[in-house]
Amino acid sequence: MVHGLTPARKASVTSSAPSSNRPTASFLIGHGYDIHRLEKREEGKLVLAGVIVSDEIAPIAHSDGDVVYHALCDAMLGALGQGDIGEAFPDSDTQWKDAPSHIFVQDVFNRARRAGYRVSNVDVTLMLERPKIAPLKQQMIANVRQLLEPVAIVNLKAGTNEGCDAVGRGEAVAAHVVVLLARDA
């Protein structure tokens, strides 16, 4: 075991620059990833990109467990060199218990705006076996677009893991997000 890492917690290394050393590049790219185990739960709900996609399964999470919004936050924070969602909104802080993840996106988006950047485009890859989300994709895209106004492009793809691993067995849901931030003129 590596000192400082425990299996029960995500670990990250922060390369955050001091606030006086703000990014100056014309474009910044960030990648985010999140995964949550799923469980059957009465009165549970699975929320993806702000849309309730199931009331039969729910993520095991401190907040609402919206993997799309969590990965989106990590992508923007990564582009800005400001760590990750666990540092910004730690699960040890009770104010985030059951919190709707759109508040995390709004906070991180405001950080990008204050740094002089706008979101140029977002590319989401959502990985889950069930439920099928094709009928809900446009609402998910609209929700992301609304949070990041005036984003130029939002794309959302969904796939399965073809029966492989926890996602493929329907035991987890995951998302990858890539974000391009462009300096405001």
C-alpha positions in Angstrom: 0.0 0.0 0.0 1.2 3.5 -0.8 1.5 5.8 2.2 -1.3 8.3 2.3 -3.7 6.3 0.0 -6.5 4.3 1.3 -8.9 2.1 -0.7 -11.9 3.8 0.7 -11.1 7.3 -0.5 -10.1 9.0 -3.8 -6.7 10.6 -3.7 -5.5 13.4 -5.8 -2.4 15.5 -6.2 -3.1 19.2 -6.5 -1.0 21.3 -8.8 -3.1 24.4 -8.1 -1.3 27.6 -8.8 -1.6 30.5 -6.4 -4.5 32.8 -7.3 -2.0 35.5 -8.3 -0.7 33.1 -11.0 -3.9 32.9 -13.0 -3.9 31.0 -16.4 -3.3 33.2 -19.4 -3.5 30.7 -22.3 -6.1 31.3 -25.0 -7.5 27.8 -24.5 -7.5 25.3 -21.5 -8.5 21.7 -21.8 -9.7 19.6 -18.9 -10.9 16.0 -18.4 -13.1 14.7 -15.7 -14.2 11.3 -14.6 -16.6 10.0 -12.0 -18.1 6.7 -11.1 -20.7 5.7 -8.4 -21.9 2.3 -7.3 -25.7 1.8 -7.7 -28.2 0.1 -5.4 -31.9 -0.6 -5.5 -33.6 1.7 -3.1 -37.2 2.6 -2.3 -37.6 6.3 -2.9 -34.1 6.4 -4.5 -33.4 8.2 -7.6 -30.7 8.2 -10.3 -30.0 11.7 -11.5 -27.8 12.2 -14.6 -27.1 15.8 -15.9 -29.9 17.0 -13.7 -32.5 14.5 -15.1 -34.1 11.8 -13.0 -33.6 8.7 -15.1 -34.7 6.1 -12.6 -36.6 5.9 -9.3 -35.7 2.3 -8.8 -31.9 2.6 -8.5 -29.8 5.2 -6.8 -26.1 6.0 -6.6 -24.2 5.5 -3.3 -22.9 9.0 -2.8 -22.6 11.9 -0.4 -24.4 14.4 -2.7 -27.0 13.4 -5.3 -24.3 11.4 -7.1 -24.8 12.9 -10.5 -21.8 11.5 -12.3 -22.2 13.8 -15.3 -22.1 17.0 -13.2 -19.3 15.6 -11.0 -17.1 14.8 -14.0 -18.0 18.2 -15.6 -16.8 19.9 -12.4 -13.5 17.9 -12.4 -13.0 18.8 -16.1 -13.4 22.5 -15.5 -11.3 22.4 -12.3 -8.6 20.4 -14.1 -8.5 22.9 -17.0 -8.1 25.8 -14.5 -5.5 23.8 -12.5 -7.6 24.0 -9.3 -7.7 20.4 -8.1 -10.8 18.3 -8.1 -14.4 18.2 -6.8 -13.4 16.3 -3.7 -11.2 19.2 -2.6 -13.7 21.9 -3.6 -16.7 20.2 -2.0 -15.4 17.6 0.4 -17.7 14.8 1.5 -16.6 15.4 5.1 -18.5 18.7 5.0 -22.2 18.1 6.0 -23.4 21.0 3.9 -22.9 18.9 0.8 -24.9 15.9 2.1 -27.6 15.1 -0.5 -26.8 18.4 -2.3 -28.0 18.8 -5.9 -24.9 18.7 -8.0 -25.9 21.6 -10.2 -24.7 23.9 -7.4 -21.2 22.4 -7.8 -21.3 23.1 -11.5 -22.5 26.7 -11.0 -19.7 27.3 -8.5 -17.0 25.9 -10.7 -18.3 27.7 -13.8 -18.2 30.9 -11.8 -14.6 30.2 -11.0 -13.8 29.9 -14.7 -15.7 33.1 -15.5 -13.8 35.0 -12.8 -10.5 33.6 -14.3 -11.6 35.2 -17.6 -12.8 32.0 -19.4 -16.0 30.8 -21.0 -16.8 27.2 -21.8 -16.4 26.7 -25.5 -17.5 23.1 -25.7 -18.3 20.0 -23.5 -18.1 16.4 -24.6 -19.7 13.9 -22.3 -19.4 10.1 -22.4 -21.9 8.4 -20.1 -21.4 4.7 -19.3 -24.3 2.6 -17.9 -26.2 -0.6 -18.7 -29.6 0.6 -17.6 -31.8 2.5 -17.9 -31.7 3.5 -21.5 -31.3 7.2 -21.7 -31.8 7.9 -25.4 -35.2 9.6 -24.8 -33.6 11.8 -22.1 -30.4 12.9 -23.9 -31.8 16.2 -25.2 -33.0 17.3 -21.8 -29.6 16.4 -20.3 -27.9 18.5 -23.0 -30.2 21.4 -22.4 -29.5 21.2 -18.6 -25.7 21.3 -19.2 -26.1 24.1 -21.7 -28.3 26.2 -19.3 -25.7 25.9 -16.5 -22.8 27.0 -18.8 -24.4 29.8 -20.8 -23.2 30.7 -23.4 -21.5 27.4 -24.2 -21.0 26.8 -27.9 -21.3 23.0 -28.1 -22.6 20.3 -25.7 -22.4 16.7 -26.9 -23.5 13.7 -24.9 -22.8 10.1 -25.9 -24.0 7.0 -23.9 -22.6 3.5 -24.0 -22.6 0.3 -22.1 -19.6 -1.8 -21.1 -21.0 -4.8 -22.9 -21.4 -6.8 -19.6 -17.8 -6.1 -18.5 -17.0 -4.8 -15.0 -19.3 -3.1 -12.5 -20.8 -0.8 -15.1 -21.4 -3.6 -17.5 -23.2 -5.6 -14.8 -25.4 -2.6 -13.9 -23.8 -2.1 -10.5 -22.3 1.3 -11.3 -22.6 4.3 -13.5 -19.7 6.4 -14.8 -19.0 9.5 -16.9 -16.1 11.1 -18.7 -16.2 14.7 -19.6 -13.8 16.8 -21.7 -14.1 20.6 -21.6 -12.5 23.3 -23.7 -12.3 26.7 -22.0 -11.6 29.7 -24.2 -10.3 33.1 -22.9 -12.9 35.8 -23.1 -11.9 38.5 -25.7 
